[in-house]
Amino acid sequence: MKSLTCVILAAGEGKRMKSAYGKVSHALAGRPIISYVVEAARALEPERIAVVVGHDAERVKKAAGEGVDFVLQEEQRGTGHAVMQARPLFERAGGDLLLLSGDVPLITAETLTMLRETHRASGAVCTLLTAVLKNPTGYGRVLRRANGKPHKIVEEKDADRFQKAVEEINSGSYLFDIPSLLGVLDRLSPENRQREFYLTDAIELLAAGGGIVEAVRTEDPGEVLGINSRDDLARMEGLLQRRIQKAHMRNGVTIVDPGSTYIEASVSIGRDTIIRPFSVLSGPARVGVGCRIGPFSHIRAGTILEDGAEIGNFVEVKASTIGSGAKALHLSYLGDAAVGKGANIGAGTVTANYDGREKHRTEIGDGAFIGSGTTLVAPVKVGDGAVTGAGSVVLRGRDVPAGGVVAGVPAKPIRRGKRGND
């Protein structure tokens, strides 16, 4: 099998984003846009992945993650120019070059695998990924010969009205035979309205030279949509949410109202969990089997809900472990806490985890009962089976022993027992 090198183009400024930050570093479902492209590329196990950076390079490098090489395109003069900058990384590799766009995050490993299989089976010098859009405005159009083979891509700004009527668009994802690409790369010219080196011109040069050019058309146009504006980012968020939520539902999770639910990509959820409307699950977080979340709940990064835990309305949980069968059902904040199995957290409970300089931990034991309106000033421990009275303020370091009962402001021990006759 031929070797595979991957280059991801991510140097553009993205002027329509109106941002000081590199376009592909913006968050999508809790992760940088480019991280989805890198993840899809990794699934094909290329020998090397390189990202071409330019605008806001350091932030984009961080967003791309580890195990990736970087090439600097100091002056952005088009996609062809970007590939020229990366040439030293692949010209001696031989094999195939997978070229992807860093702002097309919904591309899947399955589609890229199909692209590679078609490319190698056909002996093509280039295979491009295309899609048909009802509104192709902004995208390069794929022109085909009478035999159906693609032979040219025309960028919209250079297209005439007949070419603009074509609905098949170029996705910006390609597989090239590296020696064939190198044979035409130096022939690219900036003789166009943008005065840029278009990588798409390589398609025409390869086809004119007698090489086989193939195309794979994806049935899901969302896979090839790029992000160029905040409006695009919001639209992509919606598409990705549907993908994420459908995957969870296929795995046995009930999402009562997907339209009012937000789940980030780095959240794992066990089967038979029910998520009620207006809940937000941010990651990384892990939700166990048979949990109940919402409505109006916020699960934040670093949270673990063990099997059967319940988080109810207007409860926020951050960087905490909630034990199996434990419940926090109303109007509470649990931050940097460990809540034991079967514990009950009353309405209005707050773990005061921040002292103005550092975060501190709260530990609540198995079967503990935290009365409504309790404030736990961390660091503090409430032992197994302990009870705090409603409205108690348990000060830092004033640990409640297992089986103990405290009440008041500040909370003090009281005896547990039956009320006597008057």
Rosetta blueprint (number, residue, H / E / L):
1 M L
2 K L
3 S L
4 L E
5 T E
6 C E
7 V E
8 I E
9 L E
10 A E
11 A L
12 G L
13 E L
14 G L
15 K H
16 R H
17 M H
18 K L
19 S L
20 A L
21 Y L
22 G L
23 K H
24 V H
25 S H
26 H L
27 A E
28 L E
29 A L
30 G L
31 R E
32 P E
33 I H
34 I H
35 S H
36 Y H
37 V H
38 V H
39 E H
40 A H
41 A H
42 R H
43 A L
44 L L
45 E L
46 P L
47 E L
48 R E
49 I E
50 A E
51 V E
52 V E
53 V E
54 G L
55 H L
56 D L
57 A H
58 E H
59 R H
60 V H
61 K H
62 K H
63 A H
64 A H
65 G L
66 E L
67 G L
68 V L
69 D E
70 F E
71 V E
72 L E
73 Q L
74 E L
75 E L
76 Q L
77 R L
78 G L
79 T H
80 G H
81 H H
82 A H
83 V H
84 M H
85 Q H
86 A H
87 R H
88 P H
89 L H
90 F H
91 E L
92 R L
93 A L
94 G L
95 G L
96 D E
97 L E
98 L E
99 L E
100 L E
101 S E
102 G L
103 D L
104 V L
105 P L
106 L L
107 I L
108 T L
109 A H
110 E H
111 T H
112 L H
113 T H
114 M H
115 L H
116 R H
117 E H
118 T H
119 H H
120 R H
121 A H
122 S H
123 G L
124 A L
125 V L
126 C E
127 T E
128 L E
129 L E
130 T E
131 A E
132 V E
133 L L
134 K L
135 N L
136 P L
137 T L
138 G L
139 Y L
140 G L
141 R E
142 V E
143 L E
144 R E
145 R L
146 A L
147 N L
148 G L
149 K L
150 P E
151 H E
152 K E
153 I E
154 V E
155 E L
156 E H
157 K H
158 D H
159 A L
160 D L
161 R H
162 F H
163 Q H
164 K H
165 A L
166 V L
167 E L
168 E E
169 I E
170 N E
171 S E
172 G E
173 S E
174 Y E
175 L E
176 F E
177 D E
178 I H
179 P H
180 S H
181 L H
182 L H
183 G H
184 V H
185 L H
186 D L
187 R L
188 L L
189 S L
190 P L
191 E L
192 N L
193 R L
194 Q L
195 R L
196 E L
197 F L
198 Y L
199 L L
200 T L
201 D H
202 A H
203 I H
204 E H
205 L H
206 L H
207 A H
208 A H
209 G L
210 G L
211 G L
212 I L
213 V E
214 E E
215 A E
216 V E
217 R E
218 T L
219 E L
220 D L
221 P H
222 G H
223 E H
224 V H
225 L L
226 G L
227 I L
228 N L
229 S L
230 R H
231 D H
232 D H
233 L H
234 A H
235 R H
236 M H
237 E H
238 G H
239 L H
240 L H
241 Q H
242 R H
243 R H
244 I H
245 Q H
246 K H
247 A H
248 H H
249 M H
250 R H
251 N L
252 G L
253 V L
254 T E
255 I E
256 V L
257 D L
258 P H
259 G H
260 S H
261 T L
262 Y E
263 I E
264 E L
265 A L
266 S L
267 V E
268 S E
269 I E
270 G L
271 R L
272 D L
273 T L
274 I E
275 I E
276 R L
277 P L
278 F L
279 S L
280 V E
281 L E
282 S L
283 G L
284 P L
285 A E
286 R E
287 V E
288 G L
289 V L
290 G L
291 C L
292 R E
293 I E
294 G L
295 P L
296 F L
297 S L
298 H E
299 I E
300 R L
301 A L
302 G L
303 T L
304 I E
305 L E
306 E L
307 D L
308 G L
309 A L
310 E E
311 I E
312 G E
313 N E
314 F L
315 V L
316 E E
317 V E
318 K E
319 A L
320 S L
321 T E
322 I E
323 G L
324 S L
325 G L
326 A L
327 K E
328 A E
329 L E
330 H E
331 L L
332 S L
333 Y E
334 L E
335 G E
336 D L
337 A E
338 A E
339 V E
340 G L
341 K L
342 G L
343 A L
344 N E
345 I E
346 G L
347 A L
348 G L
349 T L
350 V E
351 T E
352 A E
353 N L
354 Y E
355 D L
356 G L
357 R L
358 E L
359 K E
360 H L
361 R L
362 T E
363 E E
364 I E
365 G L
366 D L
367 G L
368 A L
369 F E
370 I E
371 G L
372 S L
373 G L
374 T L
375 T E
376 L E
377 V E
378 A L
379 P L
380 V E
381 K E
382 V E
383 G L
384 D L
385 G L
386 A L
387 V E
388 T E
389 G L
390 A L
391 G L
392 S L
393 V E
394 V E
395 L L
396 R L
397 G L
398 R L
399 D L
400 V E
401 P L
402 A L
403 G L
404 G L
405 V E
406 V E
407 A E
408 G L
409 V L
410 P L
411 A L
412 K E
413 P E
414 I L
415 R L
416 R L
417 G L
418 K L
419 R L
420 G L
421 N L
422 D L
